[in-house]
Amino acid sequence: MTDMLHGLLQASGWATLAVLLLGAVRPLLQRLGGAALVYRSWWLLPLVLIAPLLPSPVPAFTDSAPLLALGTVLHVAVVPTDAVLWPTLLIALWAAGAACVALAQWRGQRRFERALGTLQPRADGSWQASADPGLPALVGLLDPRVVVGPDFDQRFAPVERDLILQHEHQHRRHGDHWANAAVALLRCLFWFHPLLPWATRRFLFDQELACDARTVDPHPALRRIYANALLKAQLVHPVAPMACHWRSQPMLKERIGMLKEHKRNVVPRWSGQLLVLGLCVGISTMAWASQRAADTQTRITAEPAAGTDGSSSPDAATVGAQAKLMSPPAYPKSAFEQNISGKVVLRVNVDAEGRTSGVSVISSTPAGVFDAVSIAAAQKWTFEPARRDGKPVASALQIPLTFALDQPEPAPAP
């Protein structure tokens, strides 16, 4: 539970940094590359959320003899067990909020699709609805369709209809419906994030601006006609969570203003591309590195000691077991309250598949205080199995664990 909460908080922190950074550099990106570059910069958000999930290399646990003595000092800041229920309650609250947001979005999508009425295929490849809850739009995820309203032919001139259909096909060609689905998922997972509503609106606005630019850039002479088509359509109905709407009233002024801009030269566009690439790579690498640093704090790490079987050096054909995941044991509440420190020496048997096959206590000081938590933690450890002549073999490790509480520094004498 605590790992899940830590992951959510870490992801929220990186999402906050990404959103604030995108908001800060947006005017510069707009000048360098226009709406398409601004929309492309939103790749930073999923990248910083995915980067901490990527595996990081774990330092080798041992590369010496099959039986090794490895040591580590475990400094633990322990929360009393009375507070253990808080992570469970917080996870339950988060899950309830995510379920409510998912239900609300599903109902909104279903309401929109039902309000379309009967769909009839058209000769231009689109579909015509019997009602207009907010059309034209690209509707659907796995099989998206361009759906127009019942008065589409009467409201728009032929050239305007062609531009509108090109706009919706641009959405489908660039996978904007999948991007909207990803945004819907993020709204469920991070429903508690205060910046998410603004980021969602800004992302959808940038998506429409980028699609407008892709549609009219090949036809600069049709910009005025395109703007007139926008003015003819004012969206007054609630939008669906996963639909790319042609009409978007809150940003109408910004969309028309974008149409007045001229194309930029190639050099600034390439400069903007490099800037976006640098931001994505740099911030994502920082997120990945922070996950690696967190791993080294939560896993037991130790330096290999000399072999305990009397050999001065291991056989060249033998490679000892190596750690994959070694979560530290919990500090017992009674020992924490009484400020007790101690040491436990474990013998851990590792099978040929790298799993812990047996754990026994060789010695413990004080006796019996830290035995149970040490054995419980060791039973969950996983390893890269030892190898002899290139084949995995069973092995044993002798691992001393030192339990020590972090002591506060004494106050300076007056």
Phi, psi and omega in degrees: 000313181295326178296321180293317177297318178299318179297318179296317180293320178296316178296322179296320178297315179291326176296321177299314179299317181296315181295315180296321179293319178295321177295326182286320185269357183303313179300322179294316179296326178297320180286326184281320187222000177080192186296324182297320179291321178298316179296321180294332182293342179292351173300338181301323184296306178296330181294318181287340176278329181275326186305316180294344180275346180289143182292144175245147182295137179261131179302146180299134181282322179198143173224029182250217185293162179303330178244115187234155172255116181240140184233152174205147174258127184257107176261120189233133168261110192256136172267130180306153184293343176298335182264007182293334181290338183298315176302320179297317180294320180293320177296319178296319178296316178298316181296321178296317178296318179297319179295320180294317179295319179297318179295318180297319179292320179297318179294320178297320179294316180295321179297318180295314182294324177291327180290346178292333183077211180280135179257131179239133179292146179247163182292336182275006178094353178268181179235142181251126179271159178274350177222168185232087176274007182141063186239161001289158179198156170266116189243134177111163181244298181286323179230073186292143179233143172275115184245131179244163182280171182291337180255023184300315182290327181281326185282322188245145175288162182305316181293326177292320178298320180296319179294320180296317179294322175299320179300312181292324177293329174297320176303312183291319183295326182264007175070029181294333178293326175290323177298321178294325176295320177296321177297319178299320178295317179296325178296329177285314185289324185242044181298337183275352186285125184292335181271351186296318178302316178296316181297322179296313180297317182293323178296314180294323176297313179296327177297315180292319179297318179295321179292323175300316182295317180295331182281318188265342181302320177289346182230069184299333181289345183261012182298319181294319178296321179296319179295321178297322178296323177296319181293332180288339186242115176243121183279117179243357180262154175298139180275158177275148181299325185236060175216141179264103187272138175291320185264135179210091189299319184299337183245019183300316181298319181292323180293317179292322177298324179296327182294339181280347183284148178265161177296145179265164180285174188288323186298310177300324179298316178294325177298317178295320178299316180294323179296314179297317179298318179296319178298313182296313182292315184295309182291322179295321177295321177297318178297318179294319180294325178294323177295321179294320178295322179295322179299317183291342177274333185260349177259151174288131176236146182204159176260138180294139177258181181293153181298145182261005180264011177090354181274144180276336179207147182286161175297136182297335181272000183245132176239125183288171179295148179234142184288142170249309180215119179226085178288139182289153177288158177282148178277123182301141183297318182297319179292325179294316183293327181266005178057047181263131172251164180186186182214139178231132176251119183253148166252118183247119175271129181245125181279181184290350177260002177088008180263154177287118182260349179184143179227133176221154180265120177279315177202156179208142179220121349295155185294129173081354184282314185251006185297310188296314182291327179292316179294318181298320179291318183294330180294342180262356182288147176233151186222161161278123188296155174294154182230138175233120184057036177083359182250138179294137180224161175287152181208175179226146179233141174252117190234110172274133177245128178254121180263120181216133179275143175289121181267135176293147180291138180295145180292141180296144180293140179293000000 
